[in-house]
Amino acid sequence: MEFKIITSVLPEVKLGDYKKIAKEINDKEKDQEKRRIAISDKLIEASKIDIPKILIDSELRRIEAQFNHDIEKMNVKLEDYLNHAKKTIEEIRKEWTPHAEKKARLQLILNEIISLEKIEVEKEKIEEEVKHILEHYKDADREHAYAYAETVLANEKVYQFLENQS
């Protein structure tokens, strides 16, 4: 008997000088949202990553799920939206692909900074956020909610770390 397993390996992330990038942007930009966008864009530009298609596809699925949720909340059917926009879902996915790739790249960069700087989120804060998610989204899966909460809170800590570079 023989079997074959195919798996993807997270790519190597060659970070740019994230502390220097953050310091330069912190010195120029005072608005937090604009500062975070600028830091993110510069980090993506300065880092080297061969991103696997599976990560882009995963991000595309996440974007599509959010899109479906958003139009559903507006009481619009996907088919009606597509007919009105005169597009297919494949065309829309193609339009979303650059954004999905950018988001996937940024998350890999943030994960690398989390690892290098040994950034951790307290389990109590994660559990608190999971409780909040499950209260508002009754059908949410606890395991997915935990992973989501952990990622969001860790990303926030990375941005706080970067914003403190001076």
C-alpha positions as CSV (number, residue, x, y, z in Angstrom):
1,M,0.0,0.0,0.0
2,E,1.2,3.4,-0.8
3,F,-0.2,6.9,-0.2
4,K,0.9,10.4,-1.0
5,I,0.4,13.5,1.0
6,I,0.5,17.0,-0.5
7,T,0.9,19.9,1.8
8,S,1.9,23.5,1.6
9,V,4.7,25.0,3.6
10,L,4.6,28.6,4.8
11,P,7.1,30.6,2.7
12,E,10.2,32.2,4.0
13,V,9.6,35.9,4.8
14,K,12.5,38.2,4.3
15,L,11.5,41.3,6.2
16,G,12.6,44.8,5.4
17,D,13.8,46.9,8.3
18,Y,10.4,47.1,10.0
19,K,11.6,49.1,12.9
20,K,13.2,51.8,10.7
21,I,10.1,51.8,8.4
22,A,7.8,52.3,11.4
23,K,10.0,55.0,12.9
24,E,10.1,57.0,9.6
25,I,6.3,56.8,9.2
26,N,5.7,57.6,12.8
27,D,7.7,60.7,12.5
28,K,5.7,61.9,9.4
29,E,2.2,60.7,10.0
30,K,0.1,61.5,13.1
31,D,-3.3,60.0,12.1
32,Q,-3.3,56.4,13.4
33,E,-5.3,54.9,10.5
34,K,-3.2,56.5,7.8
35,R,0.0,55.6,9.8
36,R,-1.0,52.0,9.9
37,I,-1.8,51.9,6.2
38,A,1.5,53.5,5.4
39,I,3.4,51.1,7.6
40,S,1.6,48.1,6.1
41,D,2.3,49.3,2.5
42,K,6.0,50.0,3.2
43,L,6.4,46.6,5.0
44,I,4.9,44.8,1.9
45,E,7.1,46.8,-0.4
46,A,10.3,46.2,1.6
47,S,9.7,42.5,2.3
48,K,10.3,39.5,0.0
49,I,7.9,36.6,0.0
50,D,7.0,33.9,-2.5
51,I,3.4,33.6,-1.6
52,P,1.7,30.2,-2.3
53,K,-1.5,30.3,-4.3
54,I,-3.2,28.4,-1.5
55,L,-2.9,31.4,0.8
56,I,-4.2,33.8,-1.8
57,D,-7.1,31.4,-2.4
58,S,-7.8,31.2,1.3
59,E,-7.9,35.0,1.5
60,L,-10.2,35.1,-1.6
61,R,-12.6,32.7,0.2
62,R,-12.6,35.0,3.2
63,I,-13.3,38.1,1.1
64,E,-16.0,36.3,-0.7
65,A,-17.7,35.1,2.5
66,Q,-17.6,38.7,3.9
67,F,-19.0,40.0,0.6
68,N,-21.8,37.4,0.7
69,H,-22.6,38.3,4.3
70,D,-22.7,42.0,3.5
71,I,-25.0,41.8,0.5
72,E,-27.2,39.3,2.4
73,K,-27.6,41.9,5.2
74,M,-28.8,44.3,2.5
75,N,-31.4,41.7,1.4
76,V,-29.8,41.3,-2.0
77,K,-29.3,37.9,-3.6
78,L,-25.9,37.2,-5.1
79,E,-27.4,36.4,-8.5
80,D,-29.2,39.7,-8.5
81,Y,-26.1,41.6,-7.6
82,L,-24.1,39.9,-10.4
83,N,-26.8,40.5,-12.9
84,H,-27.0,44.2,-12.0
85,A,-23.2,44.5,-12.1
86,K,-23.1,42.5,-15.3
87,K,-20.3,40.4,-14.0
88,T,-19.7,36.8,-13.1
89,I,-18.4,35.7,-9.7
90,E,-15.2,34.6,-11.5
91,E,-14.7,38.2,-12.8
92,I,-15.2,39.6,-9.3
93,R,-12.8,37.1,-7.8
94,K,-10.2,38.1,-10.4
95,E,-10.8,41.8,-9.3
96,W,-10.3,40.8,-5.7
97,T,-7.1,38.8,-6.3
98,P,-4.6,41.7,-5.9
99,H,-6.2,42.7,-2.6
100,A,-6.3,39.1,-1.4
101,E,-2.6,38.7,-2.2
102,K,-1.8,41.9,-0.4
103,K,-3.7,40.8,2.7
104,A,-2.0,37.4,2.7
105,R,1.4,39.0,2.3
106,L,0.7,41.4,5.1
107,Q,-0.5,38.7,7.5
108,L,2.7,36.7,6.8
109,I,4.8,39.8,7.6
110,L,2.9,40.5,10.8
111,N,3.3,36.8,11.8
112,E,7.0,37.1,11.2
113,I,7.2,40.2,13.4
114,I,5.1,38.4,16.1
115,S,7.6,35.6,16.0
116,L,10.8,37.8,16.0
117,E,9.5,40.1,18.7
118,K,7.9,37.3,20.8
119,I,4.6,39.1,20.9
120,E,1.9,37.2,22.8
121,V,-1.7,37.8,23.5
122,E,-3.0,36.9,26.9
123,K,-5.4,33.9,26.8
124,E,-8.0,35.8,28.9
125,K,-8.2,38.6,26.3
126,I,-8.6,36.0,23.5
127,E,-11.4,34.2,25.5
128,E,-13.1,37.5,26.2
129,E,-13.1,38.3,22.4
130,V,-14.3,34.8,21.6
131,K,-17.2,35.2,24.0
132,H,-18.1,38.5,22.4
133,I,-18.0,36.9,18.9
134,L,-20.1,34.0,19.9
135,E,-22.7,36.3,21.5
136,H,-23.1,38.2,18.3
137,Y,-22.7,35.3,15.8
138,K,-24.7,32.4,17.2
139,D,-23.7,30.1,14.3
140,A,-19.9,30.8,14.7
141,D,-17.6,27.9,15.2
142,R,-15.7,28.3,18.5
143,E,-12.4,27.1,17.1
144,H,-12.6,29.5,14.2
145,A,-13.6,32.3,16.5
146,Y,-10.6,31.6,18.7
147,A,-8.2,31.6,15.8
148,Y,-9.7,34.8,14.4
149,A,-9.6,36.6,17.8
150,E,-6.0,35.5,18.5
151,T,-5.0,36.9,15.0
152,V,-6.8,40.2,15.4
153,L,-5.5,40.8,18.9
154,A,-1.9,39.8,17.9
155,N,-2.0,42.1,14.9
156,E,-3.1,44.9,17.1
157,K,-0.2,44.3,19.4
158,V,2.2,44.3,16.4
159,Y,0.8,47.7,15.2
160,Q,1.1,49.1,18.8
161,F,4.7,47.8,18.8
162,L,5.5,49.4,15.5
163,E,3.8,52.7,16.5
164,N,6.1,52.8,19.5
165,Q,9.3,52.8,17.4
166,S,10.8,56.3,17.6
